[in-house]
Amino acid sequence: MAEVGRAAVRDPGALLPGGFWAAVAVWLERPQVANKRLCGVRLEARRSVALPRAAAGPRPRSPGEGLGPGQTTGPAQGTAIRGPGESQPRHGQRENRREVAAAARLAGDSGPAGEAGVGESDFPASNLDSLWDAFSQSLDGGHPELLAFLSWPGAGSQPEAPSSLAVVLRTLIPKTGPRCPLAVPRRELVVQDVLNGTVTFLPLEEDDGGNVKVETSNVYQIRLSQSQEEWFISILIFCPERWHSDGIVYPQPAWLGEELLARLARWSVESKKSAFKSTLSLISITKYSKTYQMLKEKYKDMVKVWPEVTDPKKFVYEDVAIAAYLLILWEEERAERGLMAKQSFVDLGCGNGLLVHILSTEGHPGRGIDVRRRKIWDMYGPQTFLEVCLIGKSRTYPPAGEVAMDEQRTQYINSRRGRPMSPPGEASVPPPPRTTVGHAGHPGGHQALDTGSATGGAEIRADQLWLSGFQPREKAEHVRNCATLPRDFIDQVVLQVAHLLLDGEQLNTGSASSGSSKAWNRGGSLSLAEVARELAGETLQRLKRECGGLQTLLRNNHQVFEVVNGRVHIRDWREEKLQRQPHSEAKRRLCSEAFKTRVCWFYSHHPDGCVLPSDSCPFAHGPAELRLPRTPKRKKPVL
């Protein structure tokens, strides 16, 4: 057993131990939030069980020895659940062939005959009871080390009393792609001991005969402990010498003790409820992973030819993710309703139109509408319908029919919401007589409705309209990203936050720009909530009226601050220089034009000055180095 990480947790809001279990729930139910190489997880079964007590005088075993009595040592030992008709567990597993078969099953192929793949439901949830019974018998019969690891006596526990446990069977689903074609789902038993403050993760393996067993190689545990009114969260590995990292489902122990531990510690003391919602709850996660990777490979070249000024990776992969979700959702809807034709759609506010292009290319007829045309629209081809928003200039019905038309609109909206077409006891209103008015120059001959006032017709009261409470957006959109705040106000907040951080105890060794040998004070680290508590009430109220508030203001002043995972640090430009990646030609030209056009904040305000020498700092060290910003060239008007 080895502890790979321990973090002290400050709990000013008295949220522990409940906050710890809320954080564990995020890692249990949505591990992809922390491990980006996972697509998601499927919870298959949950049971309440009792941990067995150790039998009197068990034979000692080493941590590397198998769980079941009579099993030999080796890398494939564990607790076996025999399939129907099996008298003894089978050995000599064919790991590579099983992985290939499982990957083929994930991709929708049945795989070679006789191979055991991992599908959607090839392990019935009812088998959890028999799996736990066999595992607990092996613990009781001769594996005291793992039993002690599971039943570690935490703060406030009673070792003499048997612990009541919650056991969860889950399947981890990794992302698939060219770099990891054999990434297959992995099953785990998760044992939660609320009384002792532990949650233990036990990997499961299945052999060719369908025997499922608990492996001891990758067993790890998350613990909550308390010592002298101070809380700690630890991550421990049962057999560190046998830990096998695949880089996907099972990362390196250092990642568990650093990245995961830091996230769990932060989530444990967050006062708000978890913001990680299950966005894939309506569809199969396995199908989503497969479809997303297929679309990503199919449309990845759009990143190379992106003509817009926006970030291509952000929009391309976001639209690919949305398209994958919709394609699976619509496929399941067709299966439920027995439909053959693919669903049509309209994307209002389609922007760059990529989502419309993907859905249309995948066989769903539809069109996108936006207020202005984008340059990329010309690249999609004629099969993608993108449209001069629609403007109505004339009615398709007489003004006297406005009341009946409004009733028809209301009934249509209610029908799409699952409401009855007409109120109880009332007959449906027949549609008003229509006059066909073609839309000149519009492909497909769409008709337009006039939204102007009805002249000479019946007057409609506002409370009779289904959109009576609608408030249109203001013509002038107010900028609320802290950019329009007064400069003296921004400078005051920046200086106050910097002083809070510089008063911390943390020092960063290294010489200052003056060449002296004393350490350059990088300051400490504070959470956004801690910084907010130190600011005046009027300042906070002013920031709350801006989008993003305090965090946006600090991120805007990236010369001084670095905001990572909700914590604020003083930026160390020596690290920026080491981590700087080569930029494109346009980015390098922009940086050269902005060089020395602003005064260095550290040179003017930091007690130790700037950490970089004058010739390396992109900002001016004093008025003598200050350059006038270059005026951008204006485009000549087109005559």
N, C-alpha and C positions, 0 to 999 in steps of 0.2 A: 504494500500500500504506500502511495506517495501523494503528498499534497502538492498540486501543480500551481496553486494560486490561493491567496487569501486577501480579502479586502475588508477594511473597517468601514462600517456604514454609519453615517451620522443620521440620526432620526429625530429632527426637531419637531416634526409633526406627529410623533408617536404613532406611526403607521405600521410598525413591525409588531408581531410577526405576520400580520395579514398582508402587508405589502410584499413580503417575500413570496408568499404563495401566489399572489397576483402576477409577480414577475415569472415565477416558474410556469404558470399557466400559459404565458406568452411563448416561452421556449418549448413547451409541450405541444401546444396547439398550432402555433405559427412560427416554427423554427426558421423559416425563410427570411424573417425580419432580421435575424442576426447572421445566418449562414446564407449568403447570396447564391451559393451553388445548389441550393435546394429549391425545388419548385413549390413544395408544400408538404402536407402530411395528411394522412387519413386515419382518424381514430376509429378502430374497429370494435372494441369492446371495453367495458369497465366493470370491475368487480370489487366488492369489499371482502377482505380475507383477513386471517390471523396469521402472524408470523410464528412458526413453530419454535419451541424451546429446544436447546441443544440436548441431546441424549447424554446420560451420565457416562463420563469417561470415554469420549470419542477418540478414535485413533487419530493422532495429529497428521495432517497432510500439508504439503507445501502449497503455496498459492497457484503453482502451475499444474497441480494435479486435477484430474477430472472430477466432476461433481458427483456422478452416480457411483454407487459401490460396484467394485469389480471391473471398472473401466481402466484402461491403460493410459499412461501419459502420452502426450503428443499434441500437436497444434489443433486437432479436430475433436478435442474432448468436450463433453458437456452433458446436459441432461436430455435424454432422448425421449420423444413421444412416438411410440410405434404406430404405424399405420394399420389399417384393418388386415388381419390375417398374418401379421408379422410377429414372430416369436422372439427374434433377437434383432438389435439394431444393426444396420448395414454399415460397413466401413469402406475405406478406399474410395473416397468421393472424387468425382471428376470435376474439379473447380472450374477449369476453363470452359469445358463443354456446357456446364450448367449456366455460366454467365452468358455465353453466346445464346443459349436457348432462352434465357430470361430476357435478354435484350431484344431478341426477335419477337417474343410474346408482347413486350412493351410497344414495339413498333407495329403491332397488329398482325404479325405472322404467327402461325401455330407452332413453328419451330420443328426440329427433327422429332421423329416419332420416339416415344419413350423417354423424352427429356422433361424434367420438371421445371417449368418456368414460373414466373411470378406474375400473376394476373390480378384482376380486380377483386376476385372473391374466391381464391383457391385455398384459403385458410378460414374455415367457418369460425365465426366469433364464439360459437358454443364450445370450441376446443380450448378456450382460455381456461376453463375450470380444470380440465384434465392436465393441461400444461402446467398450471400452478401446483396442482396436487403432486405431480411427479417431481417438480423442482423442489417443493418444500420437503418431500420425503428424502431427497438426496441431501438437503441441508441438515435435516435432523439425523440422518444416518451416518454422516462422516465427512462433513466439510465445515468445520467450526470457523475457519478464517472468513469465508464469505458470509456465514451467518452472523459473525461479529461485525462485519462490515455493513451488513444490512441493518442490524439492530443497535447501531451506535447510540449510547445513552446521551441524549442532548439535554439542554437546560430544562429543568422542571419535569423531567421524565421519571418514571417509576420502573427501574429495571426488573423488579420482581413480577410485574404485571405483564401479560402478553399484549403486544402492540396490535392495534387495529390498523390495517393497511388498506390503501386503495391501489389496485393494480389496473393499469391501462395497457391495452395492446394497441400499438400504433404502427403505421407503415410510413416510412420516410421516402419521399419521391424526389430524386435528384433531377436537375435539369439535364436534358440530353443535348448533344451537339457533336460536331466533328471531332472535338478534342477528347470527348469522353463517350464514345459510342457504346461502351459496355456498362454504362452507369445504370444499375438496376435498383428497383426499390428494395429497401431493407426494413425488416420488422424488428421491433424492440418491445420488451416488457418494461414498463415504467412503474416502479414501486414507490408510492408516496407514503411516508410515515409522518403524519402531522404532529404526533405527540413528541417525537424526537427531532423534528425539524430537518428531515432528510428526504431526498428524492434520488433514487438510484435507477440507472439506465442499464438494462441487460440486453445485449444483442442476441437475436435468434438466427439460427441457421437451419436449413432444410436440405436433407440429402436426397439421393435419387429415389429412395423408397418412400418418400413423404414423411420421414421422421423429423420432427422439429425439436431442436435442442437449444438450451441456453449456453452461450459461449462465455468463457471467463476472460477472454483476451482483451476485449474492449469495454469492460465494465467501468463506469465512472459514477460519481455521486456528487450532488450539490448539497451542502450543509449550511444551516443557520445555527449559530451559537452565540452565547452571551457571556461576557466576563466583566464583572464590576460595572454594570450598567452600560457597557459598550457592546454593540452588535458586530458580528463578523459573518461574512459569507465565504465559504471555502469550496474548492473543487478538488476532488481526490480521485485517483485512479487506483483500481484494485491491484492489477498486475502491470506495473509500468514497463517491466522488461518484456512483456508480451504484447504491448500495445501496437496495433497495426493501423497506420493512417493511410486511407485511400485518397485523402485530399478533397473529398466530397461529403459523404455522409459522416465519416469519422475524420475530423481534421487533426492537425498536430496538437499534442498536449499543451504547447505554448499558446496556441490560439484559445484553447479552453480556459487557461489560467490568466489570460490577458484580455482578449477581446470579449469573450462571452461573460467572464466574471465582471468586467467593467459595466457591461450592459445590464446584467442582473442587479448589480448594486444600484445603478441609477433608476431602473424601473421600480425597485423595491420601495423607494422613498418618494415616488411621484404621487402627489396628492390627487391628481385627476385620474379618472378611469382610463384604462388602456385605449389608445387611439388606433390600435392595430385591428381593423375589422377584417372579417373573412370575406374577401372579395370574390372567391371562387366557390362559394357555398352551393351554388345552383348547378354546377357542372362537375364532371370528373376531372380531378387534377391531373391524372395520367394522360387523358386525352388532350387536355390543355397544353401540357408540356410538349407532347408530340406535335400538335398542330402549330404551336408557337415556333418551335424550332424549324419546322418545314417552311412556314411563311417567312421566317427570318432569313433562311438561306435563299429563298426565292426572290426576295425583294431587297437584299442587302446592298445591291449595286446602286440603289437609289441614293445611298449616302455619298457615292463618288461623284454623282452628276447633279447634286442638289443646287439649284440656281438661286434659292432664296438666301437672305442674310441671316436667317434663324439657324440654330444648331441642328444639323441634319440627323445626328444620332438620336437626339432627344425625340424628335417628331417621328422619325421612321420607326423606331422600335416601340414607341408608345402606340402608334397606330397599328402596328403589327400585333401588339398585345390585345388591343380592343377588337381587332378583326378576328383573332383566334377565339376570343370569348364569344363573340356573336355567332361565328360559324358553328361552334359546338352547341350553343344554346338553340339555334335554329334547327340544327340537325336533330336534336332530341325532341324539339317541338313537332317536327314532321313525323318522327317515329311515333309519338304519342297520339297524334291526330290522324295518322294514316295518310299523310299528304305526300305527293310526288313532286309537285312544282316547288322550286325554291322561293323563299319569301322575298318580297320587294321591300324597299326602304327609301326614305328621304332623309338626308343629312342637312339640317338647317344650321347655317353657320359653319360650313364645311372647311373654311380656311384654305390650307394648301391642297385639299382634295385627295390626299393619299388614301385615307380610309375608304372613300368612295371608289377609288381606283382598285384597291385590293378586293373589296367586296364584289365589285362588278366583274373583275377578272376571275374570281372564284365562282361565278355563275349566278349571283343574286342581282336581278335587275333593280336599278335605282338611280337616283340623281342627287347631286349636291348643290346647295344654294348658298351664296354668300353675297355680301354687299359690294365686293369688288373682285376683279379678276386677279389671279396670281400668275407669275411668270411660269411656274412649273406646270400649269394646266396644259400648256401646249405639248408637253412631253408624254402625256398619257395616251393620246390617240383618240379616235372618234368613238370607240366603244365605251368611254367614260364620259357620262353626261354631267357637265358642270355649268351652272348658270349664275345677270344684271338686275340681283334680287328681282322678285316679281312685283310690278307696280300696277295697281288696278286703276283704270281710267273711266270705266263705265260699268253699269250694272248689267247683270244677266237676268234680272227680275224687276218688275215694276216697283216703284217706291211704296205702294200700298201693301206689298207683300213682306215688308221688313219684320213685322211681328211674327208671321209664320216662319220666315227664314231663321229668325233668332231662336224660335222654339226648336227648329230642326237641328240647328247647331248644338243646342243644349242636349237634345236627345242623343246625338251622335257622340258627344263627349262622355255622357253618362254610360252609354253602351260600351265604350272602350274602357271605362273604369269598372265594369262588371255590374252596373246599375240597370234597373229596368228601363226599357225604352220610353215608357210613359208613366206618369204618376198613377198610383192605384185609383181605379174608377174613372180614368179619363182615356178617351180614345186618342190614338196617335194622330198628330196633325199632318194632313197630306202635304206633300211638297208643293210650293207655289209654282205657278206657270213660269216656264223659263223661255228666254229668248237667247238663241245661240249667237254669241259674239266672239268671233275669232280674234286671237291675239296676233297682231301683225308681226311678222318676222320672228315669231317664237317657234322653235322646233317642237313638233308634236301637237301644235294647235291648242295649247292650254288656255283655259278661260280665266278671266280675272274678275274679281269682285270689287265694286266701288265702295270705299269706306267713308265717303263723304256724307253730308247730311241729306236727308230725304226731303225733297222739295215737293210740296203739294200732297204729301202722304200723311199717314197717321203719325203723331208724335210719340216717341218712345221715352218713358221715364227711365232714369239712370238705374233705379233699383230693380228694374225688370230685366236688365241685361245680365248675362252670365259673366261678363267681365266688368261689372260695375265698380269693383274695388281695384282695378288695374291702375297702376301708376307708371307712366312711361319714364324712361331714363332721361335725365337732363341732357340738353344739347351739349353743354360744356362739361366734359368729364374732369373732375377734380383729381389732381395728382396727389396721392397720399402715401408716398414711399419715403418720406422724411427728406426728400430733396428740396422741398420748398420751405423748410423751416429756416428761420433766421440764422445766419452764420454764427453770430455771437452765442446764440442758444446752443447750437451744435458743439461749438468749441468748449463751452462751459461743461456740457455733459461728458465730452471726451476727456477733458482734464480731470474731472471728478472721478470717473471710473478708473482712469489710469493711476491716480493716486491711491485708490483702494487696492489695486493690484500690486503696486510698488511697495506698499506697506506690508505685504506678506513676507513670510520667512524664507521662501524659496529663492535661492541664488543660482545663477547659471555661470559656471566658471568660464573664463576667457578674458582676453585683454580688451580694453576699451579702445576706441579709435584714437585716443590721445597717446597710446603706447604705454600707458601705465600698467602695472602688474595686478591691480586690484580687480576683483571680479565684477563683471557687468551685471547689474541687477535686472533680472528678467521679471521679478515679481512673482506673485502667486497665481492661483487659479480660483475663480469664484463661479458659482452657477448664476444663471440669469436671475433666478429668484433672489439669491443673496445680494446681487447688485441692485435689484429693484428696491429691496428693503432699505438700502442706504440712500436712495434718492428722495428728494422732497416730493410731497404729495402733488404740488402743482406741476412739477416736471413730469411725473408719471402720467397725470391726466392729459397733459399735452401730447405725450408720446402715444397714449392709447388711442388717440384720434387718428393716428397714422396706421397704415397697414403694416403689420409686423411689429410695431412699437419699438421697444428698446433694442431688440435683436436686429431689426432692420437698420437702425442708426449705427450700431456697432459694426455690422457687416459693411455698411457703406464706407466706414472709416477703416478699411482693411490695411492701410499703411500702419496703423497703430495696433489694431486688435486682430485676434484670431478666435473665431467662435466655432467650437467643435463639440458635437454631442451635448449642446446646451450649456457648455462651460466656456468662460471667457479667459483668454490668455493675452499677455503682451506678445506681439509678434517679434520673433528673432530673425532678422534678415540674413544672418549667416546660414540658417537652415534653408531659407528660401533660395539662396544662391546655390546650395548643394543639390537641392531637389528640382531645380529649374529644368524643364524639358525644352528641347529645341522647338521654337515656334515657326510658324509659316512665314513666308516672305511678307505678307500683309501685316501680320502681328509684329514682326521685327521692325518694320517701317513705322508702325504706330508707336511702338515703345521708344524708338529713337527720336521721334518728333516730340514725345512728352518728356524726354530726359531733361532733368533739372528745371522744369517749368513750375515746380511747387517747392516750398521750403520744407526741409526735413523736420518732422514733428519732434523726433528724438533729439536732434541737434538743438532745438529751441527749448524743449520742456523736460527731457529726461535728465535726472541728476547726474548720470554718468555719460551723457552725450550719446551720440550715435555709435552703434556697435561696429559699423562699417567705416573704412577710411573714405575720405571725400571722393577719390576717383572711382570707387566702387559703388557708392550709394547713388541710386537713381534720382534722389531728391537733393535740392540745393542746400549746402552747408553755409548759410549766410547770404546776404543780399548780393555779394560779389559774384556768386555762381549762378544766380537766378537768370533764366532765359525767358524771353517772351514766348508765349504759346503761339504755334503756327496757325494762321487763319486758314480754315479749310477752303479749298477751291469751290467756287459756286458753278453749278452747271449752267451752260449757256441756254437761254430760252430757245425752244424750237419754234421757228417761224413758219 
